[in-house]
Structure formats: C-alpha cells, structure tokens
Amino acid sequence: MAEKNNDDIAKLSYEQARDELVKVLTDLEAGSVTLDKSMELWERGEALAKHCQTLLSGAKAKIDEALKDK
C-alpha cells in the first residue's frame, strides 16, 4: 500500500525529493503525528532517500565517465 502512495517519487527531481525529505524528517522529529502517520512518513522518507541516492549515483557515474574521457 505504501508503495502506491510513493509512486510519484520517481518523477521528482533531486532537489524536490531532498526538500520533501527534509519536511518528512522535520514532521517526524516534531513528534506531533500519530503512530500510523509516523509509519507513513517513515516509509515515504525511506523512498525519498533511496530516490535521492539513485539520482546522486547516476550523476556521479556521468561525472566519472566524463573525467575518464579526458
């Protein structure tokens, strides 16, 4: 179920995903949401972090490839 709610993450840019991840972390740290909402936020945060890492890895690979050609 949580994966369906996170399908939109793949369309986010790195900056959008990072900004949303910061908001998720802020909401979790505030501790003002229910346990169920906390779990939803946690799962979304995990998905956002994974997406950010994938985008960063892709960018690093492009840079490494460009530097290799020099």
PQR file of N, CA, C, O and H, with PARSE charges and radii, in Angstrom:
ATOM      1  N   MET A   1       0.824  -1.198   0.000 -0.4000 1.5000
ATOM      2  CA  MET A   1       0.000   0.000   0.000 -0.0000 2.0000
ATOM      3  C   MET A   1       0.861   1.253   0.000  0.5500 1.7000
ATOM      4  O   MET A   1       0.584   2.194  -0.743 -0.5500 1.4000
ATOM      5  N   ALA A   2       1.895   1.276   0.818 -0.4000 1.5000
ATOM      6  CA  ALA A   2       2.742   2.467   0.888 -0.0000 2.0000
ATOM      7  C   ALA A   2       3.435   2.737  -0.437  0.5500 1.7000
ATOM      8  O   ALA A   2       3.641   3.892  -0.806 -0.5500 1.4000
ATOM      9  H   ALA A   2       2.121   0.512   1.422  0.4000 1.0000
ATOM     10  N   GLU A   3       3.800   1.664  -1.165 -0.4000 1.5000
ATOM     11  CA  GLU A   3       4.476   1.857  -2.437 -0.0000 2.0000
ATOM     12  C   GLU A   3       3.582   2.604  -3.421  0.5500 1.7000
ATOM     13  O   GLU A   3       4.067   3.450  -4.171 -0.5500 1.4000
ATOM     14  H   GLU A   3       3.633   0.725  -0.865  0.4000 1.0000
ATOM     15  N   LYS A   4       2.291   2.306  -3.428 -0.4000 1.5000
ATOM     16  CA  LYS A   4       1.376   3.014  -4.316 -0.0000 2.0000
ATOM     17  C   LYS A   4       1.373   4.503  -3.995  0.5500 1.7000
ATOM     18  O   LYS A   4       1.329   5.332  -4.904 -0.5500 1.4000
ATOM     19  H   LYS A   4       1.897   1.618  -2.819  0.4000 1.0000
ATOM     20  N   ASN A   5       1.420   4.847  -2.727 -0.4000 1.5000
ATOM     21  CA  ASN A   5       1.416   6.249  -2.314 -0.0000 2.0000
ATOM     22  C   ASN A   5       2.715   6.943  -2.672  0.5500 1.7000
ATOM     23  O   ASN A   5       2.772   8.172  -2.691 -0.5500 1.4000
ATOM     24  H   ASN A   5       1.456   4.173  -1.988  0.4000 1.0000
ATOM     25  N   ASN A   6       3.756   6.182  -2.955 -0.4000 1.5000
ATOM     26  CA  ASN A   6       5.063   6.749  -3.236 -0.0000 2.0000
ATOM     27  C   ASN A   6       5.432   6.684  -4.711  0.5500 1.7000
ATOM     28  O   ASN A   6       6.569   6.987  -5.072 -0.5500 1.4000
ATOM     29  H   ASN A   6       3.710   5.183  -2.940  0.4000 1.0000
ATOM     30  N   ASP A   7       4.498   6.296  -5.566 -0.4000 1.5000
ATOM     31  CA  ASP A   7       4.769   6.192  -6.998 -0.0000 2.0000
ATOM     32  C   ASP A   7       5.222   7.517  -7.601  0.5500 1.7000
ATOM     33  O   ASP A   7       5.980   7.532  -8.570 -0.5500 1.4000
ATOM     34  H   ASP A   7       3.575   6.050  -5.273  0.4000 1.0000
ATOM     35  N   ASP A   8       4.766   8.610  -7.040 -0.4000 1.5000
ATOM     36  CA  ASP A   8       5.101   9.934  -7.573 -0.0000 2.0000
ATOM     37  C   ASP A   8       6.562  10.311  -7.357  0.5500 1.7000
ATOM     38  O   ASP A   8       7.068  11.225  -8.009 -0.5500 1.4000
ATOM     39  H   ASP A   8       4.150   8.597  -6.252  0.4000 1.0000
ATOM     40  N   ILE A   9       7.229   9.631  -6.468 -0.4000 1.5000
ATOM     41  CA  ILE A   9       8.611   9.982  -6.131 -0.0000 2.0000
ATOM     42  C   ILE A   9       9.523   9.860  -7.344  0.5500 1.7000
ATOM     43  O   ILE A   9      10.435  10.670  -7.507 -0.5500 1.4000
ATOM     44  H   ILE A   9       6.818   8.889  -5.938  0.4000 1.0000
ATOM     45  N   ALA A  10       9.301   8.884  -8.181 -0.4000 1.5000
ATOM     46  CA  ALA A  10      10.164   8.676  -9.348 -0.0000 2.0000
ATOM     47  C   ALA A  10      10.168   9.881 -10.286  0.5500 1.7000
ATOM     48  O   ALA A  10      11.105  10.057 -11.065 -0.5500 1.4000
ATOM     49  H   ALA A  10       8.560   8.226  -8.048  0.4000 1.0000
ATOM     50  N   LYS A  11       9.143  10.699 -10.219 -0.4000 1.5000
ATOM     51  CA  LYS A  11       9.040  11.873 -11.094 -0.0000 2.0000
ATOM     52  C   LYS A  11       9.721  13.110 -10.505  0.5500 1.7000
ATOM     53  O   LYS A  11       9.861  14.127 -11.185 -0.5500 1.4000
ATOM     54  H   LYS A  11       8.382  10.557  -9.586  0.4000 1.0000
ATOM     55  N   LEU A  12      10.141  13.024  -9.250 -0.4000 1.5000
ATOM     56  CA  LEU A  12      10.724  14.186  -8.589 -0.0000 2.0000
ATOM     57  C   LEU A  12      12.177  14.385  -8.992  0.5500 1.7000
ATOM     58  O   LEU A  12      12.913  13.421  -9.206 -0.5500 1.4000
ATOM     59  H   LEU A  12      10.028  12.199  -8.697  0.4000 1.0000
ATOM     60  N   SER A  13      12.576  15.633  -9.091 -0.4000 1.5000
ATOM     61  CA  SER A  13      13.988  15.947  -9.278 -0.0000 2.0000
ATOM     62  C   SER A  13      14.696  15.692  -7.950  0.5500 1.7000
ATOM     63  O   SER A  13      14.055  15.499  -6.917 -0.5500 1.4000
ATOM     64  H   SER A  13      11.979  16.416  -8.917  0.4000 1.0000
ATOM     65  N   TYR A  14      16.015  15.694  -7.996 -0.4000 1.5000
ATOM     66  CA  TYR A  14      16.780  15.515  -6.766 -0.0000 2.0000
ATOM     67  C   TYR A  14      16.407  16.584  -5.744  0.5500 1.7000
ATOM     68  O   TYR A  14      16.175  16.284  -4.573 -0.5500 1.4000
ATOM     69  H   TYR A  14      16.536  15.851  -8.835  0.4000 1.0000
ATOM     70  N   GLU A  15      16.353  17.837  -6.203 -0.4000 1.5000
ATOM     71  CA  GLU A  15      16.069  18.949  -5.293 -0.0000 2.0000
ATOM     72  C   GLU A  15      14.676  18.834  -4.676  0.5500 1.7000
ATOM     73  O   GLU A  15      14.496  19.109  -3.490 -0.5500 1.4000
ATOM     74  H   GLU A  15      16.542  18.080  -7.154  0.4000 1.0000
ATOM     75  N   GLN A  16      13.702  18.432  -5.474 -0.4000 1.5000
ATOM     76  CA  GLN A  16      12.344  18.268  -4.956 -0.0000 2.0000
ATOM     77  C   GLN A  16      12.290  17.147  -3.923  0.5500 1.7000
ATOM     78  O   GLN A  16      11.674  17.293  -2.868 -0.5500 1.4000
ATOM     79  H   GLN A  16      13.849  18.208  -6.437  0.4000 1.0000
ATOM     80  N   ALA A  17      12.935  16.038  -4.233 -0.4000 1.5000
ATOM     81  CA  ALA A  17      12.938  14.898  -3.309 -0.0000 2.0000
ATOM     82  C   ALA A  17      13.669  15.240  -2.017  0.5500 1.7000
ATOM     83  O   ALA A  17      13.220  14.879  -0.930 -0.5500 1.4000
ATOM     84  H   ALA A  17      13.435  15.919  -5.090  0.4000 1.0000
ATOM     85  N   ARG A  18      14.799  15.937  -2.138 -0.4000 1.5000
ATOM     86  CA  ARG A  18      15.569  16.337  -0.954 -0.0000 2.0000
ATOM     87  C   ARG A  18      14.750  17.266  -0.062  0.5500 1.7000
ATOM     88  O   ARG A  18      14.721  17.103   1.157 -0.5500 1.4000
ATOM     89  H   ARG A  18      15.165  16.230  -3.022  0.4000 1.0000
ATOM     90  N   ASP A  19      14.086  18.244  -0.682 -0.4000 1.5000
ATOM     91  CA  ASP A  19      13.277  19.186   0.095 -0.0000 2.0000
ATOM     92  C   ASP A  19      12.127  18.487   0.800  0.5500 1.7000
ATOM     93  O   ASP A  19      11.816  18.793   1.952 -0.5500 1.4000
ATOM     94  H   ASP A  19      14.110  18.377  -1.673  0.4000 1.0000
ATOM     95  N   GLU A  20      11.495  17.544   0.103 -0.4000 1.5000
ATOM     96  CA  GLU A  20      10.403  16.810   0.744 -0.0000 2.0000
ATOM     97  C   GLU A  20      10.931  15.916   1.857  0.5500 1.7000
ATOM     98  O   GLU A  20      10.277  15.759   2.888 -0.5500 1.4000
ATOM     99  H   GLU A  20      11.747  17.295  -0.832  0.4000 1.0000
ATOM    100  N   LEU A  21      12.104  15.332   1.658 -0.4000 1.5000
ATOM    101  CA  LEU A  21      12.704  14.505   2.700 -0.0000 2.0000
ATOM    102  C   LEU A  21      12.985  15.334   3.953  0.5500 1.7000
ATOM    103  O   LEU A  21      12.763  14.863   5.068 -0.5500 1.4000
ATOM    104  H   LEU A  21      12.635  15.461   0.821  0.4000 1.0000
ATOM    105  N   VAL A  22      13.463  16.541   3.780 -0.4000 1.5000
ATOM    106  CA  VAL A  22      13.695  17.437   4.916 -0.0000 2.0000
ATOM    107  C   VAL A  22      12.383  17.689   5.658  0.5500 1.7000
ATOM    108  O   VAL A  22      12.356  17.686   6.888 -0.5500 1.4000
ATOM    109  H   VAL A  22      13.643  16.923   2.874  0.4000 1.0000
ATOM    110  N   LYS A  23      11.297  17.906   4.916 -0.4000 1.5000
ATOM    111  CA  LYS A  23       9.989  18.138   5.545 -0.0000 2.0000
ATOM    112  C   LYS A  23       9.525  16.892   6.301  0.5500 1.7000
ATOM    113  O   LYS A  23       9.012  16.992   7.415 -0.5500 1.4000
ATOM    114  H   LYS A  23      11.319  17.909   3.916  0.4000 1.0000
ATOM    115  N   VAL A  24       9.705  15.730   5.695 -0.4000 1.5000
ATOM    116  CA  VAL A  24       9.323  14.477   6.363 -0.0000 2.0000
ATOM    117  C   VAL A  24      10.091  14.333   7.675  0.5500 1.7000
ATOM    118  O   VAL A  24       9.503  14.004   8.705 -0.5500 1.4000
ATOM    119  H   VAL A  24      10.122  15.649   4.789  0.4000 1.0000
ATOM    120  N   LEU A  25      11.392  14.577   7.643 -0.4000 1.5000
ATOM    121  CA  LEU A  25      12.202  14.462   8.851 -0.0000 2.0000
ATOM    122  C   LEU A  25      11.780  15.465   9.917  0.5500 1.7000
ATOM    123  O   LEU A  25      11.740  15.143  11.104 -0.5500 1.4000
ATOM    124  H   LEU A  25      11.870  14.844   6.806  0.4000 1.0000
ATOM    125  N   THR A  26      11.466  16.680   9.482 -0.4000 1.5000
ATOM    126  CA  THR A  26      11.001  17.704  10.423 -0.0000 2.0000
ATOM    127  C   THR A  26       9.703  17.270  11.089  0.5500 1.7000
ATOM    128  O   THR A  26       9.539  17.419  12.300 -0.5500 1.4000
ATOM    129  H   THR A  26      11.498  16.941   8.517  0.4000 1.0000
ATOM    130  N   ASP A  27       8.778  16.730  10.293 -0.4000 1.5000
ATOM    131  CA  ASP A  27       7.500  16.262  10.835 -0.0000 2.0000
ATOM    132  C   ASP A  27       7.701  15.109  11.808  0.5500 1.7000
ATOM    133  O   ASP A  27       7.058  15.057  12.856 -0.5500 1.4000
ATOM    134  H   ASP A  27       8.911  16.609   9.309  0.4000 1.0000
ATOM    135  N   LEU A  28       8.586  14.192  11.465 -0.4000 1.5000
ATOM    136  CA  LEU A  28       8.848  13.063  12.362 -0.0000 2.0000
ATOM    137  C   LEU A  28       9.504  13.518  13.661  0.5500 1.7000
ATOM    138  O   LEU A  28       9.149  13.052  14.744 -0.5500 1.4000
ATOM    139  H   LEU A  28       9.109  14.235  10.613  0.4000 1.0000
ATOM    140  N   GLU A  29      10.456  14.425  13.543 -0.4000 1.5000
ATOM    141  CA  GLU A  29      11.152  14.909  14.733 -0.0000 2.0000
ATOM    142  C   GLU A  29      10.242  15.707  15.647  0.5500 1.7000
ATOM    143  O   GLU A  29      10.459  15.747  16.858 -0.5500 1.4000
ATOM    144  H   GLU A  29      10.745  14.803  12.663  0.4000 1.0000
ATOM    145  N   ALA A  30       9.222  16.348  15.077 -0.4000 1.5000
ATOM    146  CA  ALA A  30       8.286  17.129  15.887 -0.0000 2.0000
ATOM    147  C   ALA A  30       7.484  16.217  16.816  0.5500 1.7000
ATOM    148  O   ALA A  30       7.059  16.635  17.894 -0.5500 1.4000
ATOM    149  H   ALA A  30       9.046  16.316  14.093  0.4000 1.0000
ATOM    150  N   GLY A  31       7.281  14.966  16.388 -0.4000 1.5000
ATOM    151  CA  GLY A  31       6.574  14.011  17.231 -0.0000 2.0000
ATOM    152  C   GLY A  31       5.114  14.318  17.453  0.5500 1.7000
ATOM    153  O   GLY A  31       4.521  13.851  18.426 -0.5500 1.4000
ATOM    154  H   GLY A  31       7.626  14.627  15.513  0.4000 1.0000
ATOM    155  N   SER A  32       4.524  15.097  16.563 -0.4000 1.5000
ATOM    156  CA  SER A  32       3.138  15.511  16.773 -0.0000 2.0000
ATOM    157  C   SER A  32       2.144  14.762  15.891  0.5500 1.7000
ATOM    158  O   SER A  32       0.992  15.176  15.764 -0.5500 1.4000
ATOM    159  H   SER A  32       5.005  15.475  15.773  0.4000 1.0000
ATOM    160  N   VAL A  33       2.581  13.665  15.283 -0.4000 1.5000
ATOM    161  CA  VAL A  33       1.683  12.890  14.435 -0.0000 2.0000
ATOM    162  C   VAL A  33       1.422  11.536  15.072  0.5500 1.7000
ATOM    163  O   VAL A  33       2.167  11.086  15.943 -0.5500 1.4000
ATOM    164  H   VAL A  33       3.518  13.329  15.386  0.4000 1.0000
ATOM    165  N   THR A  34       0.366  10.903  14.629 -0.4000 1.5000
ATOM    166  CA  THR A  34       0.001   9.591  15.170 -0.0000 2.0000
ATOM    167  C   THR A  34       1.032   8.543  14.748  0.5500 1.7000
ATOM    168  O   THR A  34       1.868   8.786  13.877 -0.5500 1.4000
ATOM    169  H   THR A  34      -0.239  11.268  13.921  0.4000 1.0000
ATOM    170  N   LEU A  35       0.953   7.393  15.375 -0.4000 1.5000
ATOM    171  CA  LEU A  35       1.854   6.298  15.034 -0.0000 2.0000
ATOM    172  C   LEU A  35       1.668   5.883  13.576  0.5500 1.7000
ATOM    173  O   LEU A  35       2.644   5.670  12.857 -0.5500 1.4000
ATOM    174  H   LEU A  35       0.274   7.195  16.082  0.4000 1.0000
ATOM    175  N   ASP A  36       0.418   5.770  13.145 -0.4000 1.5000
ATOM    176  CA  ASP A  36       0.157   5.387  11.752 -0.0000 2.0000
ATOM    177  C   ASP A  36       0.745   6.408  10.784  0.5500 1.7000
ATOM    178  O   ASP A  36       1.360   6.034   9.785 -0.5500 1.4000
ATOM    179  H   ASP A  36      -0.375   5.943  13.729  0.4000 1.0000
ATOM    180  N   LYS A  37       0.562   7.682  11.073 -0.4000 1.5000
ATOM    181  CA  LYS A  37       1.107   8.734  10.214 -0.0000 2.0000
ATOM    182  C   LYS A  37       2.637   8.717  10.263  0.5500 1.7000
ATOM    183  O   LYS A  37       3.294   8.943   9.247 -0.5500 1.4000
ATOM    184  H   LYS A  37       0.063   7.986  11.884  0.4000 1.0000
ATOM    185  N   SER A  38       3.195   8.453  11.424 -0.4000 1.5000
ATOM    186  CA  SER A  38       4.643   8.348  11.552 -0.0000 2.0000
ATOM    187  C   SER A  38       5.183   7.236  10.664  0.5500 1.7000
ATOM    188  O   SER A  38       6.217   7.401  10.015 -0.5500 1.4000
ATOM    189  H   SER A  38       2.662   8.270  12.250  0.4000 1.0000
ATOM    190  N   MET A  39       4.490   6.112  10.633 -0.4000 1.5000
ATOM    191  CA  MET A  39       4.921   4.999   9.783 -0.0000 2.0000
ATOM    192  C   MET A  39       4.832   5.374   8.304  0.5500 1.7000
ATOM    193  O   MET A  39       5.724   5.038   7.525 -0.5500 1.4000
ATOM    194  H   MET A  39       3.650   5.978  11.160  0.4000 1.0000
ATOM    195  N   GLU A  40       3.771   6.062   7.919 -0.4000 1.5000
ATOM    196  CA  GLU A  40       3.643   6.525   6.533 -0.0000 2.0000
ATOM    197  C   GLU A  40       4.781   7.474   6.174  0.5500 1.7000
ATOM    198  O   GLU A  40       5.385   7.368   5.107 -0.5500 1.4000
ATOM    199  H   GLU A  40       3.047   6.334   8.552  0.4000 1.0000
ATOM    200  N   LEU A  41       5.060   8.401   7.082 -0.4000 1.5000
ATOM    201  CA  LEU A  41       6.138   9.352   6.836 -0.0000 2.0000
ATOM    202  C   LEU A  41       7.484   8.640   6.751  0.5500 1.7000
ATOM    203  O   LEU A  41       8.305   8.958   5.891 -0.5500 1.4000
ATOM    204  H   LEU A  41       4.569   8.487   7.949  0.4000 1.0000
ATOM    205  N   TRP A  42       7.708   7.689   7.630 -0.4000 1.5000
ATOM    206  CA  TRP A  42       8.957   6.936   7.627 -0.0000 2.0000
ATOM    207  C   TRP A  42       9.148   6.222   6.286  0.5500 1.7000
ATOM    208  O   TRP A  42      10.218   6.287   5.681 -0.5500 1.4000
ATOM    209  H   TRP A  42       7.041   7.430   8.329  0.4000 1.0000
ATOM    210  N   GLU A  43       8.088   5.538   5.832 -0.4000 1.5000
ATOM    211  CA  GLU A  43       8.161   4.810   4.561 -0.0000 2.0000
ATOM    212  C   GLU A  43       8.400   5.763   3.397  0.5500 1.7000
ATOM    213  O   GLU A  43       9.172   5.457   2.488 -0.5500 1.4000
ATOM    214  H   GLU A  43       7.218   5.485   6.324  0.4000 1.0000
ATOM    215  N   ARG A  44       7.746   6.905   3.422 -0.4000 1.5000
ATOM    216  CA  ARG A  44       7.952   7.890   2.352 -0.0000 2.0000
ATOM    217  C   ARG A  44       9.378   8.436   2.426  0.5500 1.7000
ATOM    218  O   ARG A  44      10.033   8.607   1.398 -0.5500 1.4000
ATOM    219  H   ARG A  44       7.119   7.154   4.160  0.4000 1.0000
ATOM    220  N   GLY A  45       9.850   8.703   3.622 -0.4000 1.5000
ATOM    221  CA  GLY A  45      11.217   9.176   3.789 -0.0000 2.0000
ATOM    222  C   GLY A  45      12.234   8.180   3.267  0.5500 1.7000
ATOM    223  O   GLY A  45      13.206   8.568   2.620 -0.5500 1.4000
ATOM    224  H   GLY A  45       9.318   8.564   4.457  0.4000 1.0000
ATOM    225  N   GLU A  46      12.025   6.910   3.539 -0.4000 1.5000
ATOM    226  CA  GLU A  46      12.916   5.867   3.026 -0.0000 2.0000
ATOM    227  C   GLU A  46      12.918   5.875   1.502  0.5500 1.7000
ATOM    228  O   GLU A  46      13.975   5.788   0.877 -0.5500 1.4000
ATOM    229  H   GLU A  46      11.235   6.595   4.065  0.4000 1.0000
ATOM    230  N   ALA A  47      11.730   5.980   0.905 -0.4000 1.5000
ATOM    231  CA  ALA A  47      11.618   6.005  -0.557 -0.0000 2.0000
ATOM    232  C   ALA A  47      12.267   7.260  -1.140  0.5500 1.7000
ATOM    233  O   ALA A  47      12.919   7.196  -2.182 -0.5500 1.4000
ATOM    234  H   ALA A  47      10.872   6.051   1.413  0.4000 1.0000
ATOM    235  N   LEU A  48      12.090   8.392  -0.475 -0.4000 1.5000
ATOM    236  CA  LEU A  48      12.711   9.637  -0.936 -0.0000 2.0000
ATOM    237  C   LEU A  48      14.237   9.545  -0.851  0.5500 1.7000
ATOM    238  O   LEU A  48      14.938   9.959  -1.774 -0.5500 1.4000
ATOM    239  H   LEU A  48      11.560   8.444   0.371  0.4000 1.0000
ATOM    240  N   ALA A  49      14.742   9.007   0.246 -0.4000 1.5000
ATOM    241  CA  ALA A  49      16.192   8.873   0.416 -0.0000 2.0000
ATOM    242  C   ALA A  49      16.772   7.937  -0.646  0.5500 1.7000
ATOM    243  O   ALA A  49      17.839   8.210  -1.195 -0.5500 1.4000
ATOM    244  H   ALA A  49      14.173   8.671   0.996  0.4000 1.0000
ATOM    245  N   LYS A  50      16.087   6.856  -0.931 -0.4000 1.5000
ATOM    246  CA  LYS A  50      16.548   5.921  -1.959 -0.0000 2.0000
ATOM    247  C   LYS A  50      16.566   6.599  -3.325  0.5500 1.7000
ATOM    248  O   LYS A  50      17.508   6.417  -4.096 -0.5500 1.4000
ATOM    249  H   LYS A  50      15.220   6.635  -0.485  0.4000 1.0000
ATOM    250  N   HIS A  51      15.539   7.371  -3.626 -0.4000 1.5000
ATOM    251  CA  HIS A  51      15.470   8.091  -4.906 -0.0000 2.0000
ATOM    252  C   HIS A  51      16.620   9.098  -5.009  0.5500 1.7000
ATOM    253  O   HIS A  51      17.272   9.197  -6.049 -0.5500 1.4000
ATOM    254  H   HIS A  51      14.774   7.519  -3.000  0.4000 1.0000
ATOM    255  N   CYS A  52      16.863   9.834  -3.939 -0.4000 1.5000
ATOM    256  CA  CYS A  52      17.973  10.795  -3.935 -0.0000 2.0000
ATOM    257  C   CYS A  52      19.301  10.079  -4.173  0.5500 1.7000
ATOM    258  O   CYS A  52      20.128  10.551  -4.953 -0.5500 1.4000
ATOM    259  H   CYS A  52      16.334   9.754  -3.095  0.4000 1.0000
ATOM    260  N   GLN A  53      19.508   8.961  -3.516 -0.4000 1.5000
ATOM    261  CA  GLN A  53      20.748   8.209  -3.674 -0.0000 2.0000
ATOM    262  C   GLN A  53      20.903   7.711  -5.106  0.5500 1.7000
ATOM    263  O   GLN A  53      22.003   7.747  -5.658 -0.5500 1.4000
ATOM    264  H   GLN A  53      18.837   8.577  -2.881  0.4000 1.0000
ATOM    265  N   THR A  54      19.827   7.253  -5.704 -0.4000 1.5000
ATOM    266  CA  THR A  54      19.868   6.793  -7.098 -0.0000 2.0000
ATOM    267  C   THR A  54      20.256   7.931  -8.028  0.5500 1.7000
ATOM    268  O   THR A  54      21.086   7.759  -8.921 -0.5500 1.4000
ATOM    269  H   THR A  54      18.933   7.224  -5.256  0.4000 1.0000
ATOM    270  N   LEU A  55      19.647   9.098  -7.814 -0.4000 1.5000
ATOM    271  CA  LEU A  55      19.970  10.253  -8.657 -0.0000 2.0000
ATOM    272  C   LEU A  55      21.416  10.697  -8.463  0.5500 1.7000
ATOM    273  O   LEU A  55      22.095  11.030  -9.434 -0.5500 1.4000
ATOM    274  H   LEU A  55      18.973   9.238  -7.089  0.4000 1.0000
ATOM    275  N   LEU A  56      21.889  10.704  -7.234 -0.4000 1.5000
ATOM    276  CA  LEU A  56      23.279  11.081  -6.966 -0.0000 2.0000
ATOM    277  C   LEU A  56      24.257  10.078  -7.586  0.5500 1.7000
ATOM    278  O   LEU A  56      25.285  10.466  -8.142 -0.5500 1.4000
ATOM    279  H   LEU A  56      21.338  10.433  -6.445  0.4000 1.0000
ATOM    280  N   SER A  57      23.935   8.812  -7.489 -0.4000 1.5000
ATOM    281  CA  SER A  57      24.793   7.789  -8.082 -0.0000 2.0000
ATOM    282  C   SER A  57      24.865   7.943  -9.597  0.5500 1.7000
ATOM    283  O   SER A  57      25.926   7.777 -10.199 -0.5500 1.4000
ATOM    284  H   SER A  57      23.100   8.496  -7.038  0.4000 1.0000
ATOM    285  N   GLY A  58      23.724   8.262 -10.208 -0.4000 1.5000
ATOM    286  CA  GLY A  58      23.695   8.490 -11.649 -0.0000 2.0000
ATOM    287  C   GLY A  58      24.528   9.691 -12.049  0.5500 1.7000
ATOM    288  O   GLY A  58      25.250   9.652 -13.045 -0.5500 1.4000
ATOM    289  H   GLY A  58      22.861   8.397  -9.719  0.4000 1.0000
ATOM    290  N   ALA A  59      24.427  10.753 -11.275 -0.4000 1.5000
ATOM    291  CA  ALA A  59      25.217  11.954 -11.560 -0.0000 2.0000
ATOM    292  C   ALA A  59      26.706  11.665 -11.398  0.5500 1.7000
ATOM    293  O   ALA A  59      27.520  12.112 -12.207 -0.5500 1.4000
ATOM    294  H   ALA A  59      23.840  10.784 -10.465  0.4000 1.0000
ATOM    295  N   LYS A  60      27.060  10.923 -10.362 -0.4000 1.5000
ATOM    296  CA  LYS A  60      28.470  10.576 -10.143 -0.0000 2.0000
ATOM    297  C   LYS A  60      28.996   9.736 -11.298  0.5500 1.7000
ATOM    298  O   LYS A  60      30.121   9.939 -11.753 -0.5500 1.4000
ATOM    299  H   LYS A  60      26.399  10.559  -9.705  0.4000 1.0000
ATOM    300  N   ALA A  61      28.196   8.803 -11.769 -0.4000 1.5000
ATOM    301  CA  ALA A  61      28.621   7.959 -12.889 -0.0000 2.0000
ATOM    302  C   ALA A  61      28.873   8.799 -14.140  0.5500 1.7000
ATOM    303  O   ALA A  61      29.828   8.553 -14.876 -0.5500 1.4000
ATOM    304  H   ALA A  61      27.281   8.637 -11.400  0.4000 1.0000
ATOM    305  N   LYS A  62      28.016   9.789 -14.376 -0.4000 1.5000
ATOM    306  CA  LYS A  62      28.202  10.671 -15.534 -0.0000 2.0000
ATOM    307  C   LYS A  62      29.483  11.487 -15.397  0.5500 1.7000
ATOM    308  O   LYS A  62      30.225  11.653 -16.366 -0.5500 1.4000
ATOM    309  H   LYS A  62      27.239   9.988 -13.778  0.4000 1.0000
ATOM    310  N   ILE A  63      29.737  11.989 -14.212 -0.4000 1.5000
ATOM    311  CA  ILE A  63      30.961  12.771 -13.975 -0.0000 2.0000
ATOM    312  C   ILE A  63      32.190  11.891 -14.148  0.5500 1.7000
ATOM    313  O   ILE A  63      33.159  12.287 -14.795 -0.5500 1.4000
ATOM    314  H   ILE A  63      29.134  11.854 -13.426  0.4000 1.0000
ATOM    315  N   ASP A  64      32.145  10.692 -13.564 -0.4000 1.5000
ATOM    316  CA  ASP A  64      33.275   9.776 -13.691 -0.0000 2.0000
ATOM    317  C   ASP A  64      33.547   9.434 -15.149  0.5500 1.7000
ATOM    318  O   ASP A  64      34.699   9.364 -15.576 -0.5500 1.4000
ATOM    319  H   ASP A  64      31.358  10.371 -13.038  0.4000 1.0000
ATOM    320  N   GLU A  65      32.489   9.223 -15.899 -0.4000 1.5000
ATOM    321  CA  GLU A  65      32.635   8.911 -17.319 -0.0000 2.0000
ATOM    322  C   GLU A  65      33.224  10.094 -18.087  0.5500 1.7000
ATOM    323  O   GLU A  65      34.088   9.908 -18.944 -0.5500 1.4000
ATOM    324  H   GLU A  65      31.553   9.280 -15.552  0.4000 1.0000
ATOM    325  N   ALA A  66      32.767  11.294 -17.787 -0.4000 1.5000
ATOM    326  CA  ALA A  66      33.283  12.483 -18.451 -0.0000 2.0000
ATOM    327  C   ALA A  66      34.756  12.700 -18.124  0.5500 1.7000
ATOM    328  O   ALA A  66      35.536  13.086 -18.994 -0.5500 1.4000
ATOM    329  H   ALA A  66      32.065  11.445 -17.091  0.4000 1.0000
ATOM    330  N   LEU A  67      35.131  12.456 -16.891 -0.4000 1.5000
ATOM    331  CA  LEU A  67      36.531  12.626 -16.492 -0.0000 2.0000
ATOM    332  C   LEU A  67      37.427  11.544 -17.091  0.5500 1.7000
ATOM    333  O   LEU A  67      38.604  11.779 -17.363 -0.5500 1.4000
ATOM    334  H   LEU A  67      34.497  12.142 -16.185  0.4000 1.0000
ATOM    335  N   LYS A  68      36.868  10.385 -17.286 -0.4000 1.5000
ATOM    336  CA  LYS A  68      37.625   9.274 -17.854 -0.0000 2.0000
ATOM    337  C   LYS A  68      38.000   9.573 -19.314  0.5500 1.7000
ATOM    338  O   LYS A  68      39.059   9.158 -19.786 -0.5500 1.4000
ATOM    339  H   LYS A  68      35.912  10.195 -17.064  0.4000 1.0000
ATOM    340  N   ASP A  69      37.142  10.279 -20.005 -0.4000 1.5000
ATOM    341  CA  ASP A  69      37.362  10.597 -21.415 -0.0000 2.0000
ATOM    342  C   ASP A  69      38.411  11.680 -21.624  0.5500 1.7000
ATOM    343  O   ASP A  69      38.860  11.891 -22.751 -0.5500 1.4000
ATOM    344  H   ASP A  69      36.282  10.616 -19.621  0.4000 1.0000
ATOM    345  N   LYS A  70      38.803  12.362 -20.574 -0.4000 1.5000
ATOM    346  CA  LYS A  70      39.778  13.469 -20.718 -0.0000 2.0000
ATOM    347  C   LYS A  70      41.182  12.969 -20.767  0.5500 1.7000
ATOM    348  O   LYS A  70      42.116  13.762 -20.885 -0.5500 1.4000
ATOM    349  H   LYS A  70      38.438  12.191 -19.659  0.4000 1.0000
TER
END
